[in-house]
Amino acid sequence: VKAVYASGWSQVVTHEFDVEPWALVGDVNGDGEVSIADVTALVDLVMRDAANPRSDVNGDGETSVADVTTLVSLLMQ
C-alpha cells in the first residue's frame, strides 16, 4: 500500500493479509446454495455453541438463534 499525504510525502507499507473467500449470505454449510440444509446446519452450530465464518447470518458478530430466525426469513422471501 502506498500512502500519499497532502504535503506530497509518501510511504510504502507491505503487509500480508489473510482473506476469507466470498461467501453467499445464509450458505452456512458452504455448498453454494441457501436452503433448508443451511437451517439444519445452523441450528446444529447454535446448539453446540460453535460457529464458523458463515454462521453469523445477521452480521451481529455472534452465532445465535437470531441467525436462525434471519436465515428462515431469507428462505421465506
CYANA upper distance limits for C-alpha pairs under 8 A (distance plus 0.5 A):
  1 VAL  CA     12 VAL  CA      6.19
  1 VAL  CA     13 VAL  CA      5.90
  1 VAL  CA     14 THR  CA      6.88
  2 LYS  CA     10 SER  CA      7.33
  2 LYS  CA     11 GLN  CA      6.17
  2 LYS  CA     12 VAL  CA      4.85
  2 LYS  CA     13 VAL  CA      6.90
  3 ALA  CA     10 SER  CA      5.93
  3 ALA  CA     11 GLN  CA      5.87
  3 ALA  CA     12 VAL  CA      6.91
  4 VAL  CA      8 GLY  CA      6.66
  4 VAL  CA      9 TRP  CA      6.40
  4 VAL  CA     10 SER  CA      4.76
  4 VAL  CA     11 GLN  CA      7.18
  5 TYR  CA      9 TRP  CA      5.88
  5 TYR  CA     10 SER  CA      6.47
 23 ALA  CA     27 ASP  CA      7.61
 23 ALA  CA     30 GLY  CA      8.21
 23 ALA  CA     54 ARG  CA      7.57
 24 LEU  CA     32 GLY  CA      7.44
 24 LEU  CA     33 GLU  CA      8.10
 24 LEU  CA     34 VAL  CA      8.25
 25 VAL  CA     34 VAL  CA      8.38
 25 VAL  CA     54 ARG  CA      7.72
 25 VAL  CA     57 VAL  CA      6.72
 26 GLY  CA     34 VAL  CA      6.20
 26 GLY  CA     38 ASP  CA      7.45
 26 GLY  CA     54 ARG  CA      7.53
 26 GLY  CA     55 SER  CA      7.94
 26 GLY  CA     57 VAL  CA      6.09
 26 GLY  CA     71 LEU  CA      6.46
 26 GLY  CA     74 LEU  CA      8.41
 27 ASP  CA     31 ASP  CA      7.37
 27 ASP  CA     32 GLY  CA      6.90
 27 ASP  CA     33 GLU  CA      6.36
 27 ASP  CA     34 VAL  CA      5.39
 27 ASP  CA     35 SER  CA      8.16
 27 ASP  CA     38 ASP  CA      6.52
 27 ASP  CA     54 ARG  CA      7.14
 28 VAL  CA     34 VAL  CA      8.29
 28 VAL  CA     38 ASP  CA      5.62
 28 VAL  CA     39 VAL  CA      8.24
 28 VAL  CA     41 ALA  CA      7.06
 28 VAL  CA     42 LEU  CA      6.88
 28 VAL  CA     54 ARG  CA      5.54
 28 VAL  CA     55 SER  CA      5.93
 29 ASN  CA     37 ALA  CA      8.01
 29 ASN  CA     38 ASP  CA      6.15
 29 ASN  CA     41 ALA  CA      6.77
 29 ASN  CA     54 ARG  CA      8.33
 30 GLY  CA     54 ARG  CA      8.29
 34 VAL  CA     38 ASP  CA      6.79
 34 VAL  CA     75 LEU  CA      7.98
 35 SER  CA     39 VAL  CA      7.60
 35 SER  CA     75 LEU  CA      7.45
 36 ILE  CA     40 THR  CA      6.94
 36 ILE  CA     75 LEU  CA      8.33
 37 ALA  CA     41 ALA  CA      6.74
 38 ASP  CA     42 LEU  CA      6.47
 39 VAL  CA     43 VAL  CA      6.57
 39 VAL  CA     68 VAL  CA      6.98
 39 VAL  CA     71 LEU  CA      7.29
 39 VAL  CA     72 VAL  CA      7.55
 40 THR  CA     44 ASP  CA      6.76
 41 ALA  CA     45 LEU  CA      6.84
 42 LEU  CA     46 VAL  CA      6.67
 42 LEU  CA     55 SER  CA      6.85
 42 LEU  CA     67 ASP  CA      8.40
 42 LEU  CA     68 VAL  CA      7.02
 43 VAL  CA     47 MET  CA      6.55
 43 VAL  CA     65 VAL  CA      8.12
 43 VAL  CA     68 VAL  CA      7.21
 44 ASP  CA     48 ARG  CA      6.69
 45 LEU  CA     49 ASP  CA      6.46
 45 LEU  CA     50 ALA  CA      5.41
 45 LEU  CA     51 ALA  CA      6.39
 45 LEU  CA     55 SER  CA      8.27
 45 LEU  CA     63 THR  CA      8.36
 46 VAL  CA     50 ALA  CA      6.69
 46 VAL  CA     51 ALA  CA      7.93
 46 VAL  CA     63 THR  CA      6.92
 46 VAL  CA     64 SER  CA      6.10
 46 VAL  CA     65 VAL  CA      7.18
 49 ASP  CA     63 THR  CA      8.38
 50 ALA  CA     63 THR  CA      8.12
 51 ALA  CA     55 SER  CA      6.39
 51 ALA  CA     56 ASP  CA      8.28
 51 ALA  CA     63 THR  CA      6.53
 52 ASN  CA     56 ASP  CA      8.20
 55 SER  CA     63 THR  CA      6.45
 55 SER  CA     67 ASP  CA      7.87
 56 ASP  CA     60 ASP  CA      7.38
 56 ASP  CA     61 GLY  CA      6.80
 56 ASP  CA     62 GLU  CA      6.37
 56 ASP  CA     63 THR  CA      5.61
 56 ASP  CA     64 SER  CA      8.39
 56 ASP  CA     67 ASP  CA      6.70
 57 VAL  CA     63 THR  CA      8.34
 57 VAL  CA     67 ASP  CA      5.64
 57 VAL  CA     68 VAL  CA      8.28
 57 VAL  CA     70 THR  CA      7.24
 57 VAL  CA     71 LEU  CA      7.08
 58 ASN  CA     66 ALA  CA      7.87
 58 ASN  CA     67 ASP  CA      6.00
 58 ASN  CA     70 THR  CA      6.69
 63 THR  CA     67 ASP  CA      6.82
 64 SER  CA     68 VAL  CA      7.57
 65 VAL  CA     69 THR  CA      6.85
 66 ALA  CA     70 THR  CA      6.71
 67 ASP  CA     71 LEU  CA      6.56
 68 VAL  CA     72 VAL  CA      6.64
 69 THR  CA     73 SER  CA      6.68
 70 THR  CA     74 LEU  CA      6.73
 71 LEU  CA     75 LEU  CA      6.79
 72 VAL  CA     76 MET  CA      6.71
 73 SER  CA     77 GLN  CA      7.07
